[in-house]
Amino acid sequence: MAAKAVRAPLAPGLIRNRAMPDLQPVGDGPLEPWTYEYLLDVIPTRDPWMHRVDISLATDRPRHLTHDHDGVLVDDVVTE
């Protein structure tokens, strides 16, 4: 089911390609324009990864950390 869920867009292109309203920058940095596509596609994959230790502790499940998996996500963040 996961593969099908990842492929299925959550919103039509008309909404996905729209820019979100400008948000105030953190500190002195420039505004970072986001599209709704970024909000719907990137944030839901990164957030659980960032909180994987919290999730594993809360669910009493072992952590499966691998270089291949973490490397892809870290590379994505660094590239962005």
PQR file with spaces between the fields and no chain letter, atoms N, CA, C, O and H, PARSE charges and radii, in Angstrom:
ATOM       1  N    MET     1       0.819   -1.203    0.000 -0.4000 1.5000
ATOM       2  CA   MET     1       0.000    0.000    0.000 -0.0000 2.0000
ATOM       3  C    MET     1       0.855    1.257    0.000  0.5500 1.7000
ATOM       4  O    MET     1       0.455    2.286   -0.545 -0.5500 1.4000
ATOM       5  N    ALA     2       2.040    1.176    0.614 -0.4000 1.5000
ATOM       6  CA   ALA     2       2.883    2.369    0.718 -0.0000 2.0000
ATOM       7  C    ALA     2       3.283    2.888   -0.660  0.5500 1.7000
ATOM       8  O    ALA     2       3.237    4.093   -0.907 -0.5500 1.4000
ATOM       9  H    ALA     2       2.365    0.341    1.057  0.4000 1.0000
ATOM      10  N    ALA     3       3.672    1.991   -1.550 -0.4000 1.5000
ATOM      11  CA   ALA     3       4.095    2.424   -2.880 -0.0000 2.0000
ATOM      12  C    ALA     3       2.954    3.131   -3.616  0.5500 1.7000
ATOM      13  O    ALA     3       3.181    4.140   -4.283 -0.5500 1.4000
ATOM      14  H    ALA     3       3.710    1.012   -1.349  0.4000 1.0000
ATOM      15  N    LYS     4       1.748    2.616   -3.499 -0.4000 1.5000
ATOM      16  CA   LYS     4       0.601    3.244   -4.144 -0.0000 2.0000
ATOM      17  C    LYS     4       0.299    4.605   -3.521  0.5500 1.7000
ATOM      18  O    LYS     4      -0.028    5.554   -4.233 -0.5500 1.4000
ATOM      19  H    LYS     4       1.564    1.796   -2.956  0.4000 1.0000
ATOM      20  N    ALA     5       0.404    4.703   -2.204 -0.4000 1.5000
ATOM      21  CA   ALA     5       0.137    5.970   -1.518 -0.0000 2.0000
ATOM      22  C    ALA     5       1.145    7.041   -1.910  0.5500 1.7000
ATOM      23  O    ALA     5       0.787    8.211   -2.042 -0.5500 1.4000
ATOM      24  H    ALA     5       0.670    3.932   -1.626  0.4000 1.0000
ATOM      25  N    VAL     6       2.391    6.655   -2.095 -0.4000 1.5000
ATOM      26  CA   VAL     6       3.429    7.623   -2.454 -0.0000 2.0000
ATOM      27  C    VAL     6       3.215    8.139   -3.872  0.5500 1.7000
ATOM      28  O    VAL     6       3.484    9.309   -4.147 -0.5500 1.4000
ATOM      29  H    VAL     6       2.682    5.704   -1.987  0.4000 1.0000
ATOM      30  N    ARG     7       2.743    7.298   -4.765 -0.4000 1.5000
ATOM      31  CA   ARG     7       2.516    7.704   -6.156 -0.0000 2.0000
ATOM      32  C    ARG     7       1.267    8.558   -6.331  0.5500 1.7000
ATOM      33  O    ARG     7       1.203    9.373   -7.251 -0.5500 1.4000
ATOM      34  H    ARG     7       2.524    6.348   -4.542  0.4000 1.0000
ATOM      35  N    ALA     8       0.287    8.386   -5.472 -0.4000 1.5000
ATOM      36  CA   ALA     8      -0.988    9.079   -5.643 -0.0000 2.0000
ATOM      37  C    ALA     8      -0.890   10.525   -5.166  0.5500 1.7000
ATOM      38  O    ALA     8      -0.591   10.760   -3.996 -0.5500 1.4000
ATOM      39  H    ALA     8       0.339    7.723   -4.724  0.4000 1.0000
ATOM      40  N    PRO     9      -1.133   11.494   -6.036 -0.5600 1.5000
ATOM      41  CA   PRO     9      -1.094   12.892   -5.596  0.2800 2.0000
ATOM      42  C    PRO     9      -2.244   13.182   -4.642  0.5500 1.7000
ATOM      43  O    PRO     9      -3.361   12.700   -4.832 -0.5500 1.4000
ATOM      44  N    LEU    10      -1.962   13.967   -3.626 -0.4000 1.5000
ATOM      45  CA   LEU    10      -2.978   14.311   -2.639 -0.0000 2.0000
ATOM      46  C    LEU    10      -3.822   15.506   -3.065  0.5500 1.7000
ATOM      47  O    LEU    10      -4.873   15.776   -2.483 -0.5500 1.4000
ATOM      48  H    LEU    10      -1.055   14.359   -3.471  0.4000 1.0000
ATOM      49  N    ALA    11      -3.360   16.203   -4.065 -0.4000 1.5000
ATOM      50  CA   ALA    11      -4.084   17.384   -4.528 -0.0000 2.0000
ATOM      51  C    ALA    11      -3.828   17.542   -6.026  0.5500 1.7000
ATOM      52  O    ALA    11      -2.779   17.132   -6.524 -0.5500 1.4000
ATOM      53  H    ALA    11      -2.507   15.983   -4.537  0.4000 1.0000
ATOM      54  N    PRO    12      -4.775   18.132   -6.741 -0.5600 1.5000
ATOM      55  CA   PRO    12      -4.576   18.334   -8.179  0.2800 2.0000
ATOM      56  C    PRO    12      -3.463   19.346   -8.459  0.5500 1.7000
ATOM      57  O    PRO    12      -3.096   20.149   -7.600 -0.5500 1.4000
ATOM      58  N    GLY    13      -2.936   19.284   -9.687 -0.4000 1.5000
ATOM      59  CA   GLY    13      -1.840   20.160  -10.087 -0.0000 2.0000
ATOM      60  C    GLY    13      -2.114   21.632   -9.874  0.5500 1.7000
ATOM      61  O    GLY    13      -1.200   22.389   -9.549 -0.5500 1.4000
ATOM      62  H    GLY    13      -3.234   18.632  -10.385  0.4000 1.0000
ATOM      63  N    LEU    14      -3.348   22.051  -10.049 -0.4000 1.5000
ATOM      64  CA   LEU    14      -3.697   23.457   -9.866 -0.0000 2.0000
ATOM      65  C    LEU    14      -3.328   23.933   -8.455  0.5500 1.7000
ATOM      66  O    LEU    14      -2.853   25.054   -8.274 -0.5500 1.4000
ATOM      67  H    LEU    14      -4.091   21.435  -10.313  0.4000 1.0000
ATOM      68  N    ILE    15      -3.548   23.085   -7.481 -0.4000 1.5000
ATOM      69  CA   ILE    15      -3.220   23.432   -6.095 -0.0000 2.0000
ATOM      70  C    ILE    15      -1.750   23.167   -5.812  0.5500 1.7000
ATOM      71  O    ILE    15      -1.091   23.979   -5.162 -0.5500 1.4000
ATOM      72  H    ILE    15      -3.934   22.174   -7.627  0.4000 1.0000
ATOM      73  N    ARG    16      -1.230   22.052   -6.285 -0.4000 1.5000
ATOM      74  CA   ARG    16       0.148   21.649   -5.977 -0.0000 2.0000
ATOM      75  C    ARG    16       1.180   22.666   -6.443  0.5500 1.7000
ATOM      76  O    ARG    16       2.192   22.870   -5.773 -0.5500 1.4000
ATOM      77  H    ARG    16      -1.766   21.392   -6.813  0.4000 1.0000
ATOM      78  N    ASN    17       0.936   23.301   -7.575 -0.4000 1.5000
ATOM      79  CA   ASN    17       1.920   24.222   -8.145 -0.0000 2.0000
ATOM      80  C    ASN    17       1.821   25.642   -7.615  0.5500 1.7000
ATOM      81  O    ASN    17       2.640   26.488   -7.976 -0.5500 1.4000
ATOM      82  H    ASN    17       0.114   23.135   -8.119  0.4000 1.0000
ATOM      83  N    ARG    18       0.858   25.920   -6.784 -0.4000 1.5000
ATOM      84  CA   ARG    18       0.691   27.269   -6.234 -0.0000 2.0000
ATOM      85  C    ARG    18       1.718   27.530   -5.151  0.5500 1.7000
ATOM      86  O    ARG    18       2.066   26.642   -4.373 -0.5500 1.4000
ATOM      87  H    ARG    18       0.193   25.233   -6.491  0.4000 1.0000
ATOM      88  N    ALA    19       2.190   28.749   -5.114 -0.4000 1.5000
ATOM      89  CA   ALA    19       3.121   29.150   -4.053 -0.0000 2.0000
ATOM      90  C    ALA    19       2.330   29.421   -2.789  0.5500 1.7000
ATOM      91  O    ALA    19       1.227   29.968   -2.823 -0.5500 1.4000
ATOM      92  H    ALA    19       1.907   29.471   -5.746  0.4000 1.0000
ATOM      93  N    MET    20       2.915   29.027   -1.684 -0.4000 1.5000
ATOM      94  CA   MET    20       2.289   29.319   -0.395 -0.0000 2.0000
ATOM      95  C    MET    20       2.519   30.788   -0.071  0.5500 1.7000
ATOM      96  O    MET    20       3.452   31.396   -0.596 -0.5500 1.4000
ATOM      97  H    MET    20       3.811   28.582   -1.656  0.4000 1.0000
ATOM      98  N    PRO    21       1.678   31.369    0.789 -0.5600 1.5000
ATOM      99  CA   PRO    21       1.916   32.760    1.195  0.2800 2.0000
ATOM     100  C    PRO    21       3.299   32.885    1.833  0.5500 1.7000
ATOM     101  O    PRO    21       3.773   31.960    2.494 -0.5500 1.4000
ATOM     102  N    ASP    22       3.936   34.030    1.630 -0.4000 1.5000
ATOM     103  CA   ASP    22       5.259   34.249    2.206 -0.0000 2.0000
ATOM     104  C    ASP    22       5.208   34.129    3.719  0.5500 1.7000
ATOM     105  O    ASP    22       4.305   34.650    4.374 -0.5500 1.4000
ATOM     106  H    ASP    22       3.552   34.780    1.093  0.4000 1.0000
ATOM     107  N    LEU    23       6.195   33.431    4.256 -0.4000 1.5000
ATOM     108  CA   LEU    23       6.320   33.267    5.690 -0.0000 2.0000
ATOM     109  C    LEU    23       7.502   34.100    6.163  0.5500 1.7000
ATOM     110  O    LEU    23       8.440   34.335    5.402 -0.5500 1.4000
ATOM     111  H    LEU    23       6.929   33.008    3.724  0.4000 1.0000
ATOM     112  N    GLN    24       7.466   34.533    7.377 -0.4000 1.5000
ATOM     113  CA   GLN    24       8.577   35.304    7.923 -0.0000 2.0000
ATOM     114  C    GLN    24       9.794   34.406    8.057  0.5500 1.7000
ATOM     115  O    GLN    24       9.670   33.261    8.492 -0.5500 1.4000
ATOM     116  H    GLN    24       6.704   34.342    7.996  0.4000 1.0000
ATOM     117  N    PRO    25      10.976   34.909    7.687 -0.5600 1.5000
ATOM     118  CA   PRO    25      12.177   34.088    7.813  0.2800 2.0000
ATOM     119  C    PRO    25      12.559   33.895    9.269  0.5500 1.7000
ATOM     120  O    PRO    25      12.195   34.687   10.139 -0.5500 1.4000
ATOM     121  N    VAL    26      13.298   32.827    9.512 -0.4000 1.5000
ATOM     122  CA   VAL    26      13.854   32.588   10.839 -0.0000 2.0000
ATOM     123  C    VAL    26      15.183   33.324   10.890  0.5500 1.7000
ATOM     124  O    VAL    26      16.049   33.080   10.050 -0.5500 1.4000
ATOM     125  H    VAL    26      13.593   32.184    8.805  0.4000 1.0000
ATOM     126  N    GLY    27      15.362   34.203   11.838 -0.4000 1.5000
ATOM     127  CA   GLY    27      16.602   34.985   11.919 -0.0000 2.0000
ATOM     128  C    GLY    27      16.644   36.004   10.802  0.5500 1.7000
ATOM     129  O    GLY    27      15.627   36.600   10.450 -0.5500 1.4000
ATOM     130  H    GLY    27      14.658   34.401   12.521  0.4000 1.0000
ATOM     131  N    ASP    28      17.835   36.201   10.244 -0.4000 1.5000
ATOM     132  CA   ASP    28      18.025   37.213    9.203 -0.0000 2.0000
ATOM     133  C    ASP    28      18.012   36.628    7.800  0.5500 1.7000
ATOM     134  O    ASP    28      18.322   37.328    6.836 -0.5500 1.4000
ATOM     135  H    ASP    28      18.662   35.716   10.530  0.4000 1.0000
ATOM     136  N    GLY    29      17.658   35.356    7.673 -0.4000 1.5000
ATOM     137  CA   GLY    29      17.690   34.708    6.367 -0.0000 2.0000
ATOM     138  C    GLY    29      16.604   35.221    5.446  0.5500 1.7000
ATOM     139  O    GLY    29      15.654   35.865    5.893 -0.5500 1.4000
ATOM     140  H    GLY    29      17.406   34.788    8.456  0.4000 1.0000
ATOM     141  N    PRO    30      16.742   34.936    4.157 -0.5600 1.5000
ATOM     142  CA   PRO    30      15.727   35.363    3.186  0.2800 2.0000
ATOM     143  C    PRO    30      14.470   34.500    3.304  0.5500 1.7000
ATOM     144  O    PRO    30      14.486   33.418    3.892 -0.5500 1.4000
ATOM     145  N    LEU    31      13.396   35.009    2.734 -0.4000 1.5000
ATOM     146  CA   LEU    31      12.176   34.206    2.676 -0.0000 2.0000
ATOM     147  C    LEU    31      12.431   32.987    1.811  0.5500 1.7000
ATOM     148  O    LEU    31      13.142   33.064    0.810 -0.5500 1.4000
ATOM     149  H    LEU    31      13.384   35.888    2.257  0.4000 1.0000
ATOM     150  N    GLU    32      11.857   31.875    2.194 -0.4000 1.5000
ATOM     151  CA   GLU    32      12.024   30.641    1.429 -0.0000 2.0000
ATOM     152  C    GLU    32      10.684   30.285    0.814  0.5500 1.7000
ATOM     153  O    GLU    32       9.793   29.805    1.514 -0.5500 1.4000
ATOM     154  H    GLU    32      11.279   31.811    3.007  0.4000 1.0000
ATOM     155  N    PRO    33      10.523   30.515   -0.498 -0.5600 1.5000
ATOM     156  CA   PRO    33       9.221   30.230   -1.111  0.2800 2.0000
ATOM     157  C    PRO    33       8.966   28.729   -1.194  0.5500 1.7000
ATOM     158  O    PRO    33       9.821   27.973   -1.656 -0.5500 1.4000
ATOM     159  N    TRP    34       7.812   28.310   -0.754 -0.4000 1.5000
ATOM     160  CA   TRP    34       7.394   26.911   -0.817 -0.0000 2.0000
ATOM     161  C    TRP    34       6.178   26.818   -1.704  0.5500 1.7000
ATOM     162  O    TRP    34       5.365   27.740   -1.771 -0.5500 1.4000
ATOM     163  H    TRP    34       7.117   28.924   -0.379  0.4000 1.0000
ATOM     164  N    THR    35       6.061   25.690   -2.387 -0.4000 1.5000
ATOM     165  CA   THR    35       4.821   25.387   -3.101 -0.0000 2.0000
ATOM     166  C    THR    35       4.031   24.409   -2.240  0.5500 1.7000
ATOM     167  O    THR    35       4.571   23.800   -1.316 -0.5500 1.4000
ATOM     168  H    THR    35       6.721   24.941   -2.333  0.4000 1.0000
ATOM     169  N    TYR    36       2.766   24.269   -2.551 -0.4000 1.5000
ATOM     170  CA   TYR    36       1.959   23.279   -1.833 -0.0000 2.0000
ATOM     171  C    TYR    36       2.453   21.868   -2.144  0.5500 1.7000
ATOM     172  O    TYR    36       2.307   20.964   -1.322 -0.5500 1.4000
ATOM     173  H    TYR    36       2.328   24.764   -3.301  0.4000 1.0000
ATOM     174  N    GLU    37       3.043   21.677   -3.337 -0.4000 1.5000
ATOM     175  CA   GLU    37       3.616   20.379   -3.682 -0.0000 2.0000
ATOM     176  C    GLU    37       4.729   20.008   -2.693  0.5500 1.7000
ATOM     177  O    GLU    37       4.808   18.865   -2.242 -0.5500 1.4000
ATOM     178  H    GLU    37       3.162   22.412   -4.005  0.4000 1.0000
ATOM     179  N    TYR    38       5.587   20.979   -2.361 -0.4000 1.5000
ATOM     180  CA   TYR    38       6.660   20.740   -1.391 -0.0000 2.0000
ATOM     181  C    TYR    38       6.062   20.368   -0.034  0.5500 1.7000
ATOM     182  O    TYR    38       6.517   19.427    0.617 -0.5500 1.4000
ATOM     183  H    TYR    38       5.523   21.908   -2.727  0.4000 1.0000
ATOM     184  N    LEU    39       5.054   21.103    0.379 -0.4000 1.5000
ATOM     185  CA   LEU    39       4.406   20.845    1.660 -0.0000 2.0000
ATOM     186  C    LEU    39       3.775   19.458    1.699  0.5500 1.7000
ATOM     187  O    LEU    39       3.835   18.779    2.723 -0.5500 1.4000
ATOM     188  H    LEU    39       4.684   21.867   -0.150  0.4000 1.0000
ATOM     189  N    LEU    40       3.171   19.034    0.593 -0.4000 1.5000
ATOM     190  CA   LEU    40       2.469   17.753    0.559 -0.0000 2.0000
ATOM     191  C    LEU    40       3.387   16.555    0.306  0.5500 1.7000
ATOM     192  O    LEU    40       3.086   15.447    0.749 -0.5500 1.4000
ATOM     193  H    LEU    40       3.122   19.586   -0.239  0.4000 1.0000
ATOM     194  N    ASP    41       4.512   16.767   -0.406 -0.4000 1.5000
ATOM     195  CA   ASP    41       5.363   15.647   -0.806 -0.0000 2.0000
ATOM     196  C    ASP    41       6.639   15.500    0.017  0.5500 1.7000
ATOM     197  O    ASP    41       7.052   14.379    0.316 -0.5500 1.4000
ATOM     198  H    ASP    41       4.757   17.667   -0.766  0.4000 1.0000
ATOM     199  N    VAL    42       7.260   16.595    0.383 -0.4000 1.5000
ATOM     200  CA   VAL    42       8.560   16.525    1.044 -0.0000 2.0000
ATOM     201  C    VAL    42       8.430   16.490    2.567  0.5500 1.7000
ATOM     202  O    VAL    42       9.049   15.650    3.220 -0.5500 1.4000
ATOM     203  H    VAL    42       6.925   17.506    0.140  0.4000 1.0000
ATOM     204  N    ILE    43       7.654   17.367    3.120 -0.4000 1.5000
ATOM     205  CA   ILE    43       7.536   17.455    4.578 -0.0000 2.0000
ATOM     206  C    ILE    43       7.042   16.147    5.192  0.5500 1.7000
ATOM     207  O    ILE    43       7.611   15.720    6.197 -0.5500 1.4000
ATOM     208  H    ILE    43       7.151   18.049    2.589  0.4000 1.0000
ATOM     209  N    PRO    44       6.012   15.482    4.645 -0.5600 1.5000
ATOM     210  CA   PRO    44       5.558   14.233    5.273  0.2800 2.0000
ATOM     211  C    PRO    44       6.593   13.107    5.251  0.5500 1.7000
ATOM     212  O    PRO    44       6.503   12.188    6.064 -0.5500 1.4000
ATOM     213  N    THR    45       7.567   13.153    4.349 -0.4000 1.5000
ATOM     214  CA   THR    45       8.597   12.115    4.350 -0.0000 2.0000
ATOM     215  C    THR    45       9.745   12.459    5.287  0.5500 1.7000
ATOM     216  O    THR    45      10.338   11.569    5.896 -0.5500 1.4000
ATOM     217  H    THR    45       7.640   13.900    3.688  0.4000 1.0000
ATOM     218  N    ARG    46      10.058   13.728    5.404 -0.4000 1.5000
ATOM     219  CA   ARG    46      11.185   14.121    6.262 -0.0000 2.0000
ATOM     220  C    ARG    46      10.829   14.127    7.739  0.5500 1.7000
ATOM     221  O    ARG    46      11.658   13.764    8.573 -0.5500 1.4000
ATOM     222  H    ARG    46       9.576   14.451    4.909  0.4000 1.0000
ATOM     223  N    ASP    47       9.628   14.525    8.074 -0.4000 1.5000
ATOM     224  CA   ASP    47       9.262   14.652    9.481 -0.0000 2.0000
ATOM     225  C    ASP    47       9.371   13.331   10.241  0.5500 1.7000
ATOM     226  O    ASP    47       9.987   13.306   11.306 -0.5500 1.4000
ATOM     227  H    ASP    47       8.954   14.820    7.397  0.4000 1.0000
ATOM     228  N    PRO    48       8.800   12.233    9.742 -0.5600 1.5000
ATOM     229  CA   PRO    48       8.971   10.960   10.458  0.2800 2.0000
ATOM     230  C    PRO    48      10.438   10.527   10.524  0.5500 1.7000
ATOM     231  O    PRO    48      10.867    9.920   11.505 -0.5500 1.4000
ATOM     232  N    TRP    49      11.200   10.840    9.479 -0.4000 1.5000
ATOM     233  CA   TRP    49      12.621   10.483    9.508 -0.0000 2.0000
ATOM     234  C    TRP    49      13.345   11.254   10.609  0.5500 1.7000
ATOM     235  O    TRP    49      14.164   10.688   11.332 -0.5500 1.4000
ATOM     236  H    TRP    49      10.851   11.333    8.682  0.4000 1.0000
ATOM     237  N    MET    50      13.041   12.549   10.734 -0.4000 1.5000
ATOM     238  CA   MET    50      13.693   13.349   11.774 -0.0000 2.0000
ATOM     239  C    MET    50      13.314   12.871   13.173  0.5500 1.7000
ATOM     240  O    MET    50      14.109   12.979   14.107 -0.5500 1.4000
ATOM     241  H    MET    50      12.376   13.009   10.146  0.4000 1.0000
ATOM     242  N    HIS    51      12.108   12.346   13.314 -0.4000 1.5000
ATOM     243  CA   HIS    51      11.612   11.928   14.628 -0.0000 2.0000
ATOM     244  C    HIS    51      11.625   10.412   14.789  0.5500 1.7000
ATOM     245  O    HIS    51      10.907    9.883   15.637 -0.5500 1.4000
ATOM     246  H    HIS    51      11.463   12.259   12.556  0.4000 1.0000
ATOM     247  N    ARG    52      12.425    9.699   13.994 -0.4000 1.5000
ATOM     248  CA   ARG    52      12.425    8.233   14.013 -0.0000 2.0000
ATOM     249  C    ARG    52      12.788    7.652   15.368  0.5500 1.7000
ATOM     250  O    ARG    52      12.262    6.604   15.743 -0.5500 1.4000
ATOM     251  H    ARG    52      13.008   10.129   13.304  0.4000 1.0000
ATOM     252  N    VAL    53      13.673    8.302   16.112 -0.4000 1.5000
ATOM     253  CA   VAL    53      14.030    7.799   17.434 -0.0000 2.0000
ATOM     254  C    VAL    53      12.838    7.959   18.383  0.5500 1.7000
ATOM     255  O    VAL    53      12.517    7.042   19.139 -0.5500 1.4000
ATOM     256  H    VAL    53      14.100    9.153   15.808  0.4000 1.0000
ATOM     257  N    ASP    54      12.190    9.115   18.343 -0.4000 1.5000
ATOM     258  CA   ASP    54      11.003    9.335   19.171 -0.0000 2.0000
ATOM     259  C    ASP    54       9.912    8.321   18.846  0.5500 1.7000
ATOM     260  O    ASP    54       9.279    7.770   19.747 -0.5500 1.4000
ATOM     261  H    ASP    54      12.451    9.860   17.729  0.4000 1.0000
ATOM     262  N    ILE    55       9.699    8.079   17.564 -0.4000 1.5000
ATOM     263  CA   ILE    55       8.658    7.149   17.139 -0.0000 2.0000
ATOM     264  C    ILE    55       8.985    5.736   17.602  0.5500 1.7000
ATOM     265  O    ILE    55       8.105    5.024   18.085 -0.5500 1.4000
ATOM     266  H    ILE    55      10.214    8.527   16.833  0.4000 1.0000
ATOM     267  N    SER    56      10.240    5.325   17.460 -0.4000 1.5000
ATOM     268  CA   SER    56      10.598    3.965   17.878 -0.0000 2.0000
ATOM     269  C    SER    56      10.459    3.799   19.386  0.5500 1.7000
ATOM     270  O    SER    56      10.037    2.742   19.855 -0.5500 1.4000
ATOM     271  H    SER    56      10.955    5.904   17.068  0.4000 1.0000
ATOM     272  N    LEU    57      10.808    4.824   20.143 -0.4000 1.5000
ATOM     273  CA   LEU    57      10.638    4.742   21.599 -0.0000 2.0000
ATOM     274  C    LEU    57       9.157    4.705   21.986  0.5500 1.7000
ATOM     275  O    LEU    57       8.762    3.945   22.870 -0.5500 1.4000
ATOM     276  H    LEU    57      11.151    5.683   19.761  0.4000 1.0000
ATOM     277  N    ALA    58       8.349    5.519   21.327 -0.4000 1.5000
ATOM     278  CA   ALA    58       6.922    5.593   21.657 -0.0000 2.0000
ATOM     279  C    ALA    58       6.188    4.306   21.290  0.5500 1.7000
ATOM     280  O    ALA    58       5.219    3.929   21.950 -0.5500 1.4000
ATOM     281  H    ALA    58       8.669    6.137   20.609  0.4000 1.0000
ATOM     282  N    THR    59       6.650    3.636   20.239 -0.4000 1.5000
ATOM     283  CA   THR    59       5.980    2.411   19.794 -0.0000 2.0000
ATOM     284  C    THR    59       6.681    1.151   20.294  0.5500 1.7000
ATOM     285  O    THR    59       6.254    0.034   20.002 -0.5500 1.4000
ATOM     286  H    THR    59       7.437    3.942   19.703  0.4000 1.0000
ATOM     287  N    ASP    60       7.755    1.341   21.047 -0.4000 1.5000
ATOM     288  CA   ASP    60       8.541    0.227   21.588 -0.0000 2.0000
ATOM     289  C    ASP    60       8.991   -0.717   20.473  0.5500 1.7000
ATOM     290  O    ASP    60       8.924   -1.939   20.602 -0.5500 1.4000
ATOM     291  H    ASP    60       8.102    2.248   21.285  0.4000 1.0000
ATOM     292  N    ARG    61       9.445   -0.120   19.386 -0.4000 1.5000
ATOM     293  CA   ARG    61       9.940   -0.881   18.238 -0.0000 2.0000
ATOM     294  C    ARG    61      11.419   -0.576   18.052  0.5500 1.7000
ATOM     295  O    ARG    61      11.857    0.539   18.335 -0.5500 1.4000
ATOM     296  H    ARG    61       9.499    0.873   19.281  0.4000 1.0000
ATOM     297  N    PRO    62      12.190   -1.542   17.583 -0.5600 1.5000
ATOM     298  CA   PRO    62      13.624   -1.282   17.376  0.2800 2.0000
ATOM     299  C    PRO    62      13.852   -0.309   16.219  0.5500 1.7000
ATOM     300  O    PRO    62      13.051   -0.236   15.287 -0.5500 1.4000
ATOM     301  N    ARG    63      14.940    0.425   16.294 -0.4000 1.5000
ATOM     302  CA   ARG    63      15.319    1.341   15.217 -0.0000 2.0000
ATOM     303  C    ARG    63      16.132    0.562   14.188  0.5500 1.7000
ATOM     304  O    ARG    63      17.044   -0.189   14.533 -0.5500 1.4000
ATOM     305  H    ARG    63      15.591    0.365   17.051  0.4000 1.0000
ATOM     306  N    HIS    64      15.790    0.752   12.942 -0.4000 1.5000
ATOM     307  CA   HIS    64      16.544    0.134   11.847 -0.0000 2.0000
ATOM     308  C    HIS    64      17.193    1.267   11.063  0.5500 1.7000
ATOM     309  O    HIS    64      16.622    1.761   10.090 -0.5500 1.4000
ATOM     310  H    HIS    64      15.049    1.362   12.661  0.4000 1.0000
ATOM     311  N    LEU    65      18.366    1.672   11.480 -0.4000 1.5000
ATOM     312  CA   LEU    65      19.075    2.761   10.818 -0.0000 2.0000
ATOM     313  C    LEU    65      20.084    2.164    9.850  0.5500 1.7000
ATOM     314  O    LEU    65      20.921    1.346   10.232 -0.5500 1.4000
ATOM     315  H    LEU    65      18.829    1.271   12.270  0.4000 1.0000
ATOM     316  N    THR    66      19.996    2.576    8.607 -0.4000 1.5000
ATOM     317  CA   THR    66      20.935    2.077    7.608 -0.0000 2.0000
ATOM     318  C    THR    66      21.558    3.250    6.868  0.5500 1.7000
ATOM     319  O    THR    66      20.942    4.304    6.711 -0.5500 1.4000
ATOM     320  H    THR    66      19.317    3.241    8.296  0.4000 1.0000
ATOM     321  N    HIS    67      22.771    3.051    6.426 -0.4000 1.5000
ATOM     322  CA   HIS    67      23.471    4.082    5.668 -0.0000 2.0000
ATOM     323  C    HIS    67      22.729    4.383    4.368  0.5500 1.7000
ATOM     324  O    HIS    67      22.618    5.542    3.968 -0.5500 1.4000
ATOM     325  H    HIS    67      23.272    2.194    6.554  0.4000 1.0000
ATOM     326  N    ASP    68      22.225    3.345    3.712 -0.4000 1.5000
ATOM     327  CA   ASP    68      21.526    3.551    2.444 -0.0000 2.0000
ATOM     328  C    ASP    68      20.293    4.429    2.618  0.5500 1.7000
ATOM     329  O    ASP    68      20.081    5.360    1.841 -0.5500 1.4000
ATOM     330  H    ASP    68      22.316    2.404    4.036  0.4000 1.0000
ATOM     331  N    HIS    69      19.489    4.144    3.618 -0.4000 1.5000
ATOM     332  CA   HIS    69      18.252    4.900    3.831 -0.0000 2.0000
ATOM     333  C    HIS    69      18.543    6.315    4.310  0.5500 1.7000
ATOM     334  O    HIS    69      18.063    7.283    3.720 -0.5500 1.4000
ATOM     335  H    HIS    69      19.661    3.387    4.249  0.4000 1.0000
ATOM     336  N    ASP    70      19.323    6.438    5.372 -0.4000 1.5000
ATOM     337  CA   ASP    70      19.630    7.766    5.907 -0.0000 2.0000
ATOM     338  C    ASP    70      20.435    8.586    4.907  0.5500 1.7000
ATOM     339  O    ASP    70      20.258    9.800    4.816 -0.5500 1.4000
ATOM     340  H    ASP    70      19.712    5.651    5.851  0.4000 1.0000
ATOM     341  N    GLY    71      21.318    7.931    4.157 -0.4000 1.5000
ATOM     342  CA   GLY    71      22.131    8.643    3.177 -0.0000 2.0000
ATOM     343  C    GLY    71      21.298    9.321    2.104  0.5500 1.7000
ATOM     344  O    GLY    71      21.605   10.440    1.696 -0.5500 1.4000
ATOM     345  H    GLY    71      21.462    6.944    4.231  0.4000 1.0000
ATOM     346  N    VAL    72      20.249    8.657    1.646 -0.4000 1.5000
ATOM     347  CA   VAL    72      19.373    9.247    0.628 -0.0000 2.0000
ATOM     348  C    VAL    72      18.695   10.497    1.178  0.5500 1.7000
ATOM     349  O    VAL    72      18.641   11.521    0.497 -0.5500 1.4000
ATOM     350  H    VAL    72      20.000    7.748    1.978  0.4000 1.0000
ATOM     351  N    LEU    73      18.182   10.426    2.395 -0.4000 1.5000
ATOM     352  CA   LEU    73      17.488   11.577    2.977 -0.0000 2.0000
ATOM     353  C    LEU    73      18.441   12.721    3.285  0.5500 1.7000
ATOM     354  O    LEU    73      18.118   13.882    3.034 -0.5500 1.4000
ATOM     355  H    LEU    73      18.226    9.595    2.949  0.4000 1.0000
ATOM     356  N    VAL    74      19.604   12.407    3.824 -0.4000 1.5000
ATOM     357  CA   VAL    74      20.585   13.457    4.130 -0.0000 2.0000
ATOM     358  C    VAL    74      21.038   14.120    2.821  0.5500 1.7000
ATOM     359  O    VAL    74      21.154   15.343    2.755 -0.5500 1.4000
ATOM     360  H    VAL    74      19.866   11.463    4.028  0.4000 1.0000
ATOM     361  N    ASP    75      21.290   13.327    1.798 -0.4000 1.5000
ATOM     362  CA   ASP    75      21.695   13.877    0.518 -0.0000 2.0000
ATOM     363  C    ASP    75      20.610   14.801   -0.056  0.5500 1.7000
ATOM     364  O    ASP    75      20.917   15.851   -0.621 -0.5500 1.4000
ATOM     365  H    ASP    75      21.196   12.333    1.852  0.4000 1.0000
ATOM     366  N    ASP    76      19.367   14.409    0.092 -0.4000 1.5000
ATOM     367  CA   ASP    76      18.252   15.235   -0.380 -0.0000 2.0000
ATOM     368  C    ASP    76      18.219   16.576    0.338  0.5500 1.7000
ATOM     369  O    ASP    76      18.041   17.619   -0.290 -0.5500 1.4000
ATOM     370  H    ASP    76      19.117   13.556    0.551  0.4000 1.0000
ATOM     371  N    VAL    77      18.391   16.547    1.653 -0.4000 1.5000
ATOM     372  CA   VAL    77      18.377   17.787    2.439 -0.0000 2.0000
ATOM     373  C    VAL    77      19.562   18.682    2.065  0.5500 1.7000
ATOM     374  O    VAL    77      19.402   19.889    1.886 -0.5500 1.4000
ATOM     375  H    VAL    77      18.535   15.700    2.164  0.4000 1.0000
ATOM     376  N    VAL    78      20.740   18.086    1.951 -0.4000 1.5000
ATOM     377  CA   VAL    78      21.938   18.856    1.627 -0.0000 2.0000
ATOM     378  C    VAL    78      21.820   19.464    0.225  0.5500 1.7000
ATOM     379  O    VAL    78      22.185   20.620    0.010 -0.5500 1.4000
ATOM     380  H    VAL    78      20.869   17.105    2.097  0.4000 1.0000
ATOM     381  N    THR    79      21.313   18.683   -0.715 -0.4000 1.5000
ATOM     382  CA   THR    79      21.146   19.178   -2.084 -0.0000 2.0000
ATOM     383  C    THR    79      20.199   20.359   -2.122  0.5500 1.7000
ATOM     384  O    THR    79      20.430   21.322   -2.854 -0.5500 1.4000
ATOM     385  H    THR    79      21.016   17.744   -0.541  0.4000 1.0000
ATOM     386  N    GLU    80      19.148   20.292   -1.350 -0.4000 1.5000
ATOM     387  CA   GLU    80      18.183   21.388   -1.326 -0.0000 2.0000
ATOM     388  C    GLU    80      18.794   22.601   -0.705  0.5500 1.7000
ATOM     389  O    GLU    80      18.136   23.635   -0.593 -0.5500 1.4000
ATOM     390  H    GLU    80      18.960   19.510   -0.756  0.4000 1.0000
